[in-house]
Every structure is written in structure tokens, then in C-alpha cells.
Amino acid sequence: MKQLALPFLLLFISKSYAADSLIIGKETIPFEIKNIAHYSMTHINTKNLRGKWVILDFWSRGCTACVAAFPEMNQLRKQFADKAELLLVAREDRDHEVDSIYEKARKFRNLDLPSAFDSVAFKRFDFTSVPQILIFDEKGVLRGWVNHLFSQELGDLIDGKRATLVNPAAVAFDYKQPYLLNGNGGKDDSYEYRSIVAKWKKGMPFSPPGNIRVIEFNSGIFQAIGVPLTGLYNLAYLGFDLYTGSHDTNFAKVSLHPILEMKDSGLFVGSMKVLEGRWSYSLAVPLDRATAGNAMRILQNDLNSYFAYSVKVESRDCPYLALVSSPIARANLTTKGGSPHLSGSVKAKLSLINEPATMLADILSFSPNREIVLDETELGRIDITMDEDLTNPSSVLNALHENGLDLVWRKKPMRVVVIKDAN
């Protein structure tokens, strides 16, 4: 196995061949350490170490935590000089950089701390991460195996107040797999902040949120699962991807159909009525940061990092559908009075009795395409029954035409998300 030279303190004890030769409470298999600097001997073996406690601190040039701990190890060597011998053991590198790193640290910190530069010793114990600190008693029995050593613990061990010194069980970690996923490196919920962008596939959950404010009520979690990419951009730059009706302050003032100005818009083929081309996004943040504003900024950054489009919110002339009426409709649909009543469903026989025409426009606005439908009939309250499937565009038009109504495309200024290829 190869040693992993880590730039940060990320410690997980790895035991393969070492598990056979390093057993707490057992005498270790004989070994030798060569190329020792700043010590009375240039090499030692297990026979030389008998009669005194021995601490071997294994380190490498890529372990900044190891180097940072040199002053502590130097102090331990002085404190226990009459009882124990402490020796650093570094894995030698091809360019001998580890030697110069140690020399700089030794002079700068004024260390009286010997170090061996011996790759064979590393291979002998097969350490895959550092620091690794081994503690042997006077008889060569392994009594301690830790990645950080404290004065009190070492003193108690040498004085017989404790039998062994070991770290808590190390957590398995595969550097080639995502951290904190499926127990890799710790519990899956051990993170402070996490965001995920993923392609949605059939069989996955489906949960499109109406707005990004739900993060404030969901314990710092925002998730948009199975959403068209246009929906993710609306959530990121507008804060919502759904109207609540004509009473919504954003209704007909903001378009939910982003304008795509790019050479290839293939990623935006998904819609709320087709299963292909959808995406999922999951965000978890600490509770004190669980605001809609923070969530929008994070989602914007994540979309920019993954898709790299140029995005702005602009005022443009955007299309909408106007619900218009003929003179016949005005004569036939004007309400005859009675208690306001709505019955049926958009799938079959929807009836509105003494309800405003704007309610019909609202119902039509929640069609599969989610088009803005504005009431421009000037009818006021109406009585109407439509025995058609209003989720089908052609059926909608048939039902409206039978009642003297129609939908006409028009334009008006609205705020809209404009997505372009990045310069």
C-alpha cells in the first residue's frame, strides 16, 4: 500500500500488515531503523531499545500536523528523558525534501529531537497515514498506539497507572469515495454544510418546492427533487417557482419561463409535464444561516459552478394568455345569483356558480405549462360548467369556445430570468 501524504490533519489508523506485527500488549517482531540524524547512533534495532521506554513518532513531509507537533514532542523528550527515549521516523522521499523540512523546523524551533529518515521502516509497518506514534516499554512490548500524545497520558502509562494507551477505534475512510457518504469517514449527518446537484431519474423521489423560503421552516434543509433546470434557476434568482394564484403579488409581474439565449439549450428540455431532463438539488446549512436569502445565494453559486451560464434578472416583454369573452358569453355566463360555489375537478365537469371570472383564469393558469392567464373578459361573476379534461390544451380550448370564451396570446413587461452562454 502507498503512503498518502496529506496536506491537512486527516487521521485514520490503517492496519494491514501492521496488524500482524503491532499488537497492543505483545512484543513486536524485531525491526531496525536507519539513517538517524542528531542522535548518538545512526541506526538502532529492537535490541538497542531494551531497558528503556521508547516512543517512535512516524511522520512525512506532507503532514503539516506532524510538523506542528514537533515542539510538543520535543518537550515530552525533555520531560521524560530519564525514563524514555523519543525518536521521529520520517519516510524518505526521492528529492530528500523531508530532510530539509526537518532541518528548517529544528533550527527555527530550537529542537533537540532526533529523526530517522528511513522508508524501509515505514514499509515495515505499512502505515498509510500519519502521524502514527508507537510506545514500547522496557521489554519491547507495545503498550501504546496513538496519533497524538499528551504528557499526562504518557506519564500515567510509564508509572503503571494505566496498562495501555490507544486511540478510540478509527473510522474507515476511502479517499476515492465521497466523504461522509455511506459512513465513509464518519456518520453521514456529521457535516455542517452540504449541497448536492444531481440528475433526476425515473424511480427517484419527486418533490418540487414552490419557493425557497421553506428552508426557514425545514430545519435548515432545502430540497428541490425532480425539477426542470429552469425551475432551479427560478428558485435561485427569484426565490420561487410557483404562483399561488392571481392574488400572488408576483403574478403577471414575474415570468416563470426563463429566457434562454444560448447556442445549445438541450439541458433545459425538461418541463413539469415530461419526466426527462429534470434535476435535483439538496442543501443543508446550520440553523443560524437558514434564510431564503442565503439559500438563494448558495444555489446561485452552485448552479454557476456546475453549469457556468451567465444569468441576470431583467425586465422584458413576456407572453401571457388573456382570457377574453364574446358578446354571447356576456349574455350566457353572467351569474344568476345564489351562493358562490365551486365543484368538480379539472379532469371532469368543473362548475363555477356565482364565482368571479378571475377564478377561472386562475384555474387555467395551473395547467401543465403553467402559463399566466389573466382575466380580460370584464364579466365579473359568472356561472359556467365545463365537462372537459382541462389538463389537455385542446380540451381547454373546446370547453372555452363552447361557452363563448377564448385564450389569446399577448405580451406585457415582466421580470424574468435571462440565461446566456458565459462570455
LOROLUM-624916 format. One record per atom (N, C-alpha, C): residue in one letter; x negated, y, z negated. Coordinates in steps of 0.001 Angstrom, whole numbers, plus 500000, padded with zeros to 6 digits. Layout:
<sites>
AXYZ...
</sites>
This chain:
<sites>
M499164498795500000M500000500000500000M499131501253500000K499595502287500691K498820503522500760K499189504443499615Q498202505179499170Q498475506183498139Q499162507370498779L500166507927498101L500861509116498571L500304510326497857A499656511216498592A499114512442497998A500208513486497989L500772513757496825L501914514651496722L501491516052496331P502081517084496984P501721518460496654P502365518962495376F503374518286494873F504045518729493669F504147517569492683L504559517891491478L504700516872490446L505956516054490718L505769514857491238L506878513973491532L506418512574491178L506760512113489975L506095510957489402L507020509762489289F506607508677489906F507322507425489771F506293506313489715I506261505546488634I505280504498488474I505580503383489455S504577502982490219S504736501909491168S503883500741490735K504473499563490661K503757498394490206K503924497275491229S502851496927491910S502893495797492813S501828494811492349Y500616494904492937Y499526494081492442Y499185494467491008A499338495759490699A499005496230489355A499837495536488293A501049495110488646A501917494465487664A501312493158487165D500490492529487993D499868491267487593D498649491490486711S497941492611486914S496700492847486182S496857493811485020L497961494580484986L498200495540483911L499479495171483175I499334494517482063I500473494117481240I500252494655479832I501188495491479374I501052496072478042I500937494947477004G499912495054476147G499694494062475102G498784492921475518K498311492942476778K497431491885477268K496088492484477686E495052491672477597E493734492100478054E493743492129479576T493251493220480157T493289493362481592T492235492505482264I492473492186483526I491482491461484320I490261492363484480P489028491833484392P487819492659484474P487806493565485706F487324494800485520F487189495743486627F485947496586486416E485585497322487464E484393498167487433E484734499513488054I484131500571487510I484319501920488051I482950502518488356K482800503010489592K481501503514490028K481570505013490338N480396505537490689N480261506938491143N480852507916490133I480345507858488896I480830508733487817I479918509952487697A480539511118487653A479779512362487515A479973512942486117H478900513621485610H478936514295484308H479195513300483169Y478504512180483247Y478656511135482236Y477296510470482027S477152509778480893S475864509154480569S475535507986481480M476554507406482133M476330506298483059M477016506612484384T476452506128485480T477058506370486798T478098505323487142H478083504198486399H479130503207486592H479332502441485289I480560501953485108I480898501207483910I481772500015484312N481902499055483402N482797497928483603N483492497620482284T484308496608482282T485090496305481089T484206495956479893K483018495389480126K482115495062479019K481586496333478360N481250497353479174N480748498615478623N481793499309477748L483041499023477993L484121499764477326L484533499159475992R484052497975475690R484447497318474439R483901498071473227G484650498016472125G484220498627470874G484746500027470663K485409500586471649K485942501936471539K487205502044472379W488167502855471926W489351503107472741W488936503818474031V489575503476475143V489232504046476452V490503504534477132I490444505777477612I491566506367478362I491089506662479772L491743506074480759L491422506303482166L492573507082482801D492257508267483321D493271509146483931D493052509162485439F493901508481486199F493775508389487651F494462509593488305W493737510229489259W494273511419489912W493819511452491370S494379512398492150S493984512562493551S493994514040493910R493412514372495034R493262515779495423R494608516443495715G495620515673496102G496919516261496425G497822516448495231C497384516047494039C498247516119492853C497910517366492042T498661518435492266T498418519682491531T498715519517490045A499654518624489707A499971518382488299A498779517757487586C498058516886488297C496873516255487701C495826517310487354V495552518182488323V494541519224488128V494970520175487022A496265520493486982A496767521403485953A496606520814484558A496576519480484462A496470518822483155A495022518633482700F494044519012483526F492634518822483144F492296519462481792P492706520721481539P492365521326480247P492927520535479056E494163519990479193E494738519185478117E493920517921477896M493534517269478998M492733516053478872M491360516367478286N490823517529478636N489530517946478078N489628518124476562Q490750518707476110Q490960518911474676Q491130517578473960L491835516648474593L492003515321473997L490660514610473865R489812514769474861R488488514127474806R487679514660473624K487759515969473395K487040516549472262K487656516098470936Q488981516102470858Q489676515793469617Q489425514350469159F489354513423470128F489206512009469776F487836511458470164A486834512339470213A485501511935470670A484906510804469841D485208510753468534D484624509720467676D485399508413467717K486546508410468385K487371507202468411K487617506660469820A487594507546470805A487971507122472156A487105507802473208E486999507153474344E486307507727475496E487356508008476569L487283509200477162L488265509597478176L487546509885479482L488054509309480572L487390509401481868L488425509608482970L488186510592483817L489019510779485001L488561509820486095V489497509333486892V489156508457488019V489903508976489247A489142509495490226A489752510071491425A489574509143492616R490526509160493496R490381508421494750R489551509266495708E488445508738496144E487556509469497055E488221509614498417D488009510780499047D488545510996500385D487408511096501385R487753510974502645R486741510903503697R485858512145503738D486435513316503502D485675514569503592D485104515016502248H485241514186501240H484720514475499898H485298515774499321E486508516107499710E487122517336499200E487491517202497731V487812515972497305V488190515782495922V487029516128494980D485789515870495436D484617516211494623D484536517713494392S484704518476495492S484584519932495373S485742520525494583I486940519928494728I488092520399493947I487809520247492465Y487250519090492107Y486962518862490694Y485873519807490189E484841520017490991E483740520890490567E484214522318490337K485075522789491203K485619524140491031K486444524230489742A487282523208489520A488107523202488310A487241523067487059R486197522236487134R485329522004485969R484617523286485562K484087524010486561K483361525237486257K484305526353485815F485447526461486491F486379527536486179F486983527354484785R487283526095484416R487906525800483128R486891525434482044N485611525410482425N484550525049481478N484840523686480841L485027522686481685L485414521356481232L484208520487480916D484316519765479853D483335518722479521D484045517383479697L484322517059480942L485211515952481261L484632515169482436P484139513952482224P483567513174483318P484650512687484275S484270512520485531S485205511998486528S484479511054487468A485112509931487741A484603508987488732A485309509253490056F484597509003491155F485176509154492489F485055507783493158D486071506977492961D485965505569493323D487293505064493897S487349504916495220S488556504417495873S488794502947495574V487720502210495308V487852500785495022V488689500571493759A488473501427492750A489243501305491513A490733501549491778F491020502524492650F492408502777492994F493025501549493643K492302500967494619K492823499786495302K492972498616494333R492074498585493346R492105497505492363R493441497482491612F493962498680491253F495222498751490522F496415499057491428D496113499420492679D497164499645493680D498174500701493235F497693501824492680F498588502916492308F499063503630493569T500342503905493661T500883504626494810T501310506045494461S501191506416493199S501486507793492808S500653508128491579V500385509400491413V499560509862490290V500235511077489657P499879511411488389P498864510763487558P499338509436486968Q498349508546486719Q498573507304486003Q497498507231484910I497910507125483679I496975507121482547I497056505776481834L495910505068481782L495828503768481120L495060503920479808I495554503281478751I494923503374477426I494593501954476947F493302501684476729F492836500379476269F492296500512474844D492547499480474018D491998499511472665D490568498970472654E489982498798471443E488580498390471324E488292497024471928K489324496189472057K489131494832472575K489468494722474062G489787495857474677G490117495833476105G491557495484476391V492398495511475365V493820495222475550V494542496503475979L495364496406477017L496121497568477492L497218497888476486R497136499073475886R498097499472474855R498990500639475302G498593501296476388G499388502421476867G499316502599478369W500464503019478960W500508503298480407W501522504424480602V501019505653480820V501882506826480891V501446507717482050N502237508740482324N501822509730483326N501582511105482700H501757511191481370H501374512407480642H501080511986479206L500005512530478654L499551512091477340L499549513251476361F500143513037475187F500193514057474157F499318513644472968S498778514647472292S497858514405471187S498486513565470078Q499707513904469667Q500370513194468582Q500585511723468918E501027511474470157E501271510102470588E499983509286470584L498906509881471130L497631509166471183L497111508898469774G497207509892468889G496744509713467518G497491508603466805D498818508569466970D499625507520466343D499255506145466872L498945506064468175L498576504785468778L497234504293468236I496249505187468197I494918504810467721I494939504469466225D495744505175465444D495812504943463996D496720503777463627G497302503131464609G498126501961464342G499532502270463910K499992503521464052K501344503883463666K502373503455464718R501875503115465902R502724502570466942R501937501522467705A502617500527468222A501918499406468856A501564499693470309T502461500357471015T502230500624472440T502732502023472790L502332502475473956L502749503788474442L503057503650475934V504324503764476272V504724503635477676V505759504696478000N505821505073479266N506862505983479738N508195505255479785P509305506004479733P510595505356479989P510565504693481352A511423503731481541A511439502992482813A511494503959483984A510583503792484904A510515504674486064A511670504390487020V512083505411487740V513174505279488693V512602504962490059A513172503983490723A512693503619492059A512934504772493020F511965505028493890F512090506131494843F511429505750496155D512180505853497226D511684505584498577D511533506931499282Y510288507304499592Y510024508613500188Y510599508750501599K510990507653502199K511519507694503559K513044507809503574Q513672507815502393Q515121507920502293Q515503509208501566P516716509740501800P517133510986501145P517128510867499626Y516673511914498999Y516582511990497536Y517977512063496913L518157511365495799L519407511344495040L520585510890495894L520345509870496721L521400509263497511L521305507760497316N522410507149496914N522425505714496599N521413505373495507G521287506281494530G520395506031493399G518923506194493701N518571506778494834N517170506910495208N516520508063494438G515741507742493419G515053508745492626G515842509236491430G517053508749491236G517876509178490115G519348509045490438K520186509489489511K521621509403489719K522044510331490850D523031509886491618D523467510651492780D523986512042492433D524452512252491188D525005513546490796D524014514386489991S522728514097490127S521718514815489339S521269516134489972Y521810516472491123Y521394517689491811Y522046518934491202E521453520089491454E522037521377491069E522788522017492231Y522295521757493439Y522862522373494644Y522716521370495773R523750521235496588R523671520307497705R524627520729498799S524199520636500048S525092520859501180S524788519823502254I525842519397502941I525713518351503955I526522518742505185V525912518604506357V526610518748507632V526594517375508294A527766516892508722A527830515556509306A528863515516510428K528626514654511411K529619514410512439K530722513535511852W531968513888512170W533100513120511680W533395511984512646K533714510811512093K534025509645512921K535346509038512465K535978508321513361K537243507673513040K537051506746511849G538015506757510956G537920505938509764G537430506707508555M536810507872508796M536356508712507687M537537509486507107P537409509993505878P538496510801505302P538791512021506159F539974512581505994F540391513749506754F540971514756505776S540272515877505602S540721516863504613S540291518266505025P541007518893505969P540677520260506376P541252521284505401P540414522129504802P540924523140503868P541477524349504609G542418525036503997G542957526238504621G542041527428504466N541330527514503324N540433528635503099N539286528191502201I538285529047502123I537076528690501388I537191529027499901R538256529693499503R538440530055498092R538664528847497199V538960527691497809V539204526504496985V537976526128496167I536795526631496556I535594526327495775I535707526888494358E536466527960494195E536617528583492884E537503527752491954F538260526834492532F539183526029491733F538792524554491696N537771524185492443N537389522770492554N536043522485491903S535765523119490782S534541522847490008S533262523021490838G533231524055491656G532016524346492412G531831523494493643I532888522842494110I532793521969495279I533695522489496389F533127522591497594F533908522938498784F533643521881499839Q534725521331500406Q534560520296501408Q535562520492502535A535056520463503764A535885520533504962A535586519269505763I536484518310505727I536239516991506288I537107516779507528G536476516478508653G537202516241509891G537747517509510501V536921518537510589V537344519859511067V536658520165512403P537371520765513366P536696521210514588P535595522208514243L534573522269515057L533458523166514762L533916524618514701T534912524964515508T535457526326515439T536022526608514048G536609525570513422G537147525733512080G536068526022511062L534908525344511176L533805525611510257L533305527043510406Y533256527545511646Y532808528929511847Y533840529929511309N535127529624511451N536140530498510867N536003530559509349L535793529400508725L535638529352507271L534403530126506836A533332530020507614A532068530668507251A532131532182507409Y532783532660508458Y532728534094508764Y534030534855508457L535141534122508360L536406534768507997L536854534398506587G536452533199506155G536852532723504838G538098531865504857F538733531691506035F539943530872506128F540066530305507542D540870529269507671D541106528643508979D542565528224509111L543435528922508389L544847528582508428L545661529776507966Y546756530044508676Y547697531073508229Y548732530448507309T549264531241506410T550356530769505548T551708531238506070G551704531958507173G552948532450507772G552808533917508139S553897534490508662S553833535881509110S553628536846507951H553908536399506710H553682537262505551H552196537333505184D551382536470505784D549938536466505539D549357537798506035T548563538450505190T548010539771505562T547084539689506775N546568538485507080N545679538333508233N546418537920509499F547697537583509363F548449537071510505F548531538112511617A548144537665512832A548150538511514032A547156539666513966K546374539728512886K545289540707512794K543933540035513004V543921538722512769V542704537922512947V543050536713513803S542267536457514823S542480535294515674S541727534088515116L542381532932515112L541735531703514641L541118530913515782H541020531521516946H540376530877518100H539099531650518436P537961531225517899P536708531929518193P536462532053519689I535811533136520067I535438533341521464I534064532732521684L533964531833522661L532713531122522942L532056531731524171E530903532324523991E530152532917525100E528805532216525175M528812531020525773M527610530189525829M527639529338527094K526476528845527470K526376528031528682K527035526670528498D526873526082527327D527411524751527071D528209524780525768S529526524645525907S530393524683524722S530871523283524346G530101522274524742G530506520891524510G530729520529523061L530007521171522143L530169520865520725L531507521359520172F532176522238520920F533417522846520437F534662522234521077V534524521018521607V535661520406522299V536735519944521324G536382519729520068G537334519205519093G538451520192518789S539596519666518430S540726520507518017S541501519751516940M542526520385516390M543304519747515340M544219518657515892K544361518541517218K545253517507517758K544503516368518453V543179516455518511V542385515343519060V541376514915518010L541015513636518021L540134513101516995L538660513308517306E538318513504518568E536919513652518925E536402515056518616G535075515142518468G534423516439518344G534644517153517033R534951516423515967R535141517074514675R533885516935513811W533819517774512785W532657517799511899W533111517812510452S532163517519509580S532445517553508149S531356518347507439Y531760519035506384Y530823519842505597Y531153519688504124S530117519498503325S530300519363501874S529299520258501165L529777521015500202L528928521940499457L529229521809497963A528175521721497159A528316521701495698A527316522666495103V527793523596494279V526930524619493668V527252524701492179P526345525276491379P526650525484489959P527896526349489791L528596526158488694L529860526849488479L529724528366488501D528583528884488020D528436530337487983D528205530935489369R528046530084490372R527883530563491748R529036530131492645A530063529578492040A531180529022492812A532183530099493186T531759531021494048T532658532054494555T532795531889496057A533894532402496590A534127532306498026A533021533017498807G532570534178498299G531517534920498986G530221534126499088N529819533503497984N528606532688498010N528762531505498947A529925530857498882A530164529692499737A530117530078501211M530671531231501558M530633531688502951M529203531934503405R528394532585502552R527006532861502933R526214531571503113I526436530608502220I525714529343502327I526134528596503592L527433528559503862L527915527887505063L527392528570506323Q527339529888506324Q526771530600507465Q525315530184507696N524534530144506612N523126529756506732N522982528323507220D523832527422506713D523736526023507124D524106525854508593L525145526544509041L525527526465510456L524433527042511346N523848528143510894N522771528751511675N521551527836511738S521240527168510630S520082526273510601S520284525070511515Y521519524542511557Y521764523332512331Y522061523635513799F522956524620514064F523397524854515430F522687526035516096A522207526991515309A521386528109515806A522099528985516828Y523401529211516643Y524096530160517511Y524029531563516912S524244532556517770S524350533936517323S525837534229517092V526172534704515893V527586534848515530V527865536238514973K528993536827515417K529463538103514885K530981538071514800V531520538898513931V532967539101513883V533237540446514538E533997540431515632E534231541646516418E535727541891516592S536057543085517067S537427543411517430S537560543236518943R538429542338519359R538637542053520780R540138541961521063D540518542125522330D541890541867522741D542076540358522800C542923539836521925C543105538396521819C544537538010522191P544705536831522781P546051536415523210P546928535965522041Y548206536163522204Y549193535633521276Y550456535343522073L551384534608521483L552649534293522134L553748535155521540A554471535830522402A555606536651521968A556890535854522154L557670535733521080L558983535099521180L559973536176521633V560510536008522843V561389537031523420V562774536428523669S563747537285523834S565134536818523995S565790537480525197S566807536825525734S567617537354526830S568916537915526244P569662538702527045P570955539199526545P571881538070526097I571811536906526786I572663535768526411I572322535304525001A571022535266524692A570592534827523361A571105535779522298R571089537063522592R571552538027521610R573032537818521288A573762537405522306A575190537188522102A575461535867521389N574678534831521714N574963533491521196N574281533182519864L573138533799519577L572354533407518414L572555534310517202T573100535481517396T573314536364516245T574161535650515206T573681535655513959T574314534852512911T575766535228512680K576526534189512333K577934534391511988K578102534499510477G576979534535509755G577031534695508310G576914533363507584G577165533392506298G577043532197505476G575727532194504711S575539531209503872S574327531113503072S573132530767503961P572015531489503813P570818531151504595P570425529695504366H570124528991505447H569874527556505314H568935527074506414L567977526235506032L567052525594506973L567121524099506744S567332523322507809S567413521874507670S566751521190508859G566558519878508725G565923519124509793G564413519229509727S563764518936510852S562305518984510942S561898519349512353V560620519621512520V560121519973513853V560143518773514782K560292517568514207K560336516363515034K561729516127515623A562793516561514920A564150516311515415A565162517218514720K566027517842515520K567198518611515088K566883519601513977L566142520611514340L565836521695513406L566946522735513484S567507523103512329S568592524077512299S568253525228511370L568500526449511837L568358527647511027L569718528342511010I570242528536509831I571533529213509683I571309530495508884N571697531619509501N571562532929508872N570133533170508355E569146532762509177E567738532972508853E567149533967509849P566116534732509435P565516535695510363P564812534999511513A564819535639512661A564142535069513834A562643534917513573T562108535730512655T560681535587512333T560365534215511738M561348533601511079M561123532258510536M560920531263511668L561684531390512731L561500530514513892L560121530736514507A559696531989514580A558363532288515111A557282531660514237D557475531718512919D556513531097512004D556417529595512243I557567528948512410I557583527507512639I556832527163513920L557042527955514949L556361527711516219L554867528002516121S554467528875515190S553047529203515022S552256528009514505F552926527095513827F552243525929513272F552327524731514198S552396525023515501S552340523964516497S550928523399516522P550691522277517214P549348521671517224P548238522626517629N548517523577518505N547477524504518951N547301525688518018R548176525819517038R548096526894516047R548012528266516703E548859528502517682E548892529811518338E549671530799517480I549276532059517569I550030533109516892I551302533371517689V552447533239517028V553732533532517659V554381534684516897L554605535781517593L555214536958516969L556655537107517436D557516537437516516D558929537646516836D559098539019517494E559418539012518783E559698540254519507E561083540182520144T561984539437519478T563345539275520006T564267540423519615E563969541081518498E564838542112517936E566225541552517605L566260540257517251L567548539615516969L567975539745515517G567046539919514620G567420539896513209G567695538471512766R568812538264512047R569158536927511573R569901536145512651I569587534828512708I570144534013513788I570671532678513252D571523532044514080D571930530652513893D571426529901515121I570629528850514919I570114528102516053I569847526663515641T570132525746516549T569835524319516356T569095523823517583M567930523168517343M567114522652518441M566835521175518184D567397520321519022D567242518868518868D566127518382519790E564932518879519526E563770518539520344E562560518309519433D561546517658519987D560276517479519275D559457518753519464L559421519602518430L558780520899518565L557256520820518429T556706519592518268T555242519439518290T554747519216519713N555699519079520640N555357518889522050N555612520195522794P554564520803523409P554731522116524059P555870522187525069S556020521164525923S557083521211526934S558455521109526283S558565520316525199S559842520207524494S560199521523523830V559199522231523314V559434523534522690V560065524491523698L559469524557524881L559985525474525910L561396525085526333N561654523778526470N563002523327526836N564019523779525802A563680523593524521A564602523958523447A564851525456523419L563804526236523637L563956527685523629L564780528163524814H564509527614526011H565220528046527212H566715527738527101E567058526606526463E568465526262526293E569201527285525430N568446527996524616N569050528999523720N568769530427524175G568281530579525396G568045531918525920G566792532579525361L565853531777524873L564598532306524330L563426531861525196D562302532516524997D561104532130525756D559856532563524996L558717531988525391L557413532377524854L556598532980525979V556075534173525734V555326534903526763V553952535266526218W552908535001527017W551544535347526586W551330536858526685R550804537414525604R550451538827525576R549129538983524822K548592540184524765K547333540432524067K547465541626523136K546678541576522056K546596542702521140K545235542657520442P544743543792519953P543437543810519270P543485542991517971M542490542143517796M542359541344516570M540876541170516262R540599540901515013R539259540498514612R539088539040514986V537928538678515501V537707537311515969V536222536968515838V535941535723515592V534564535248515521V534073535035516943V532957535663517294V532358535535518606V531056534749518478I530973533614519177I529834532718519071I529096532714520407K527796533031520364K526994533115521568K525734532254521445D525137531952522577D523804531338522538D522836532304521896A521938531776521087A520954532631520429A519972533167521450N519523534410521242N518540535001522149N517205534295521963
</sites>
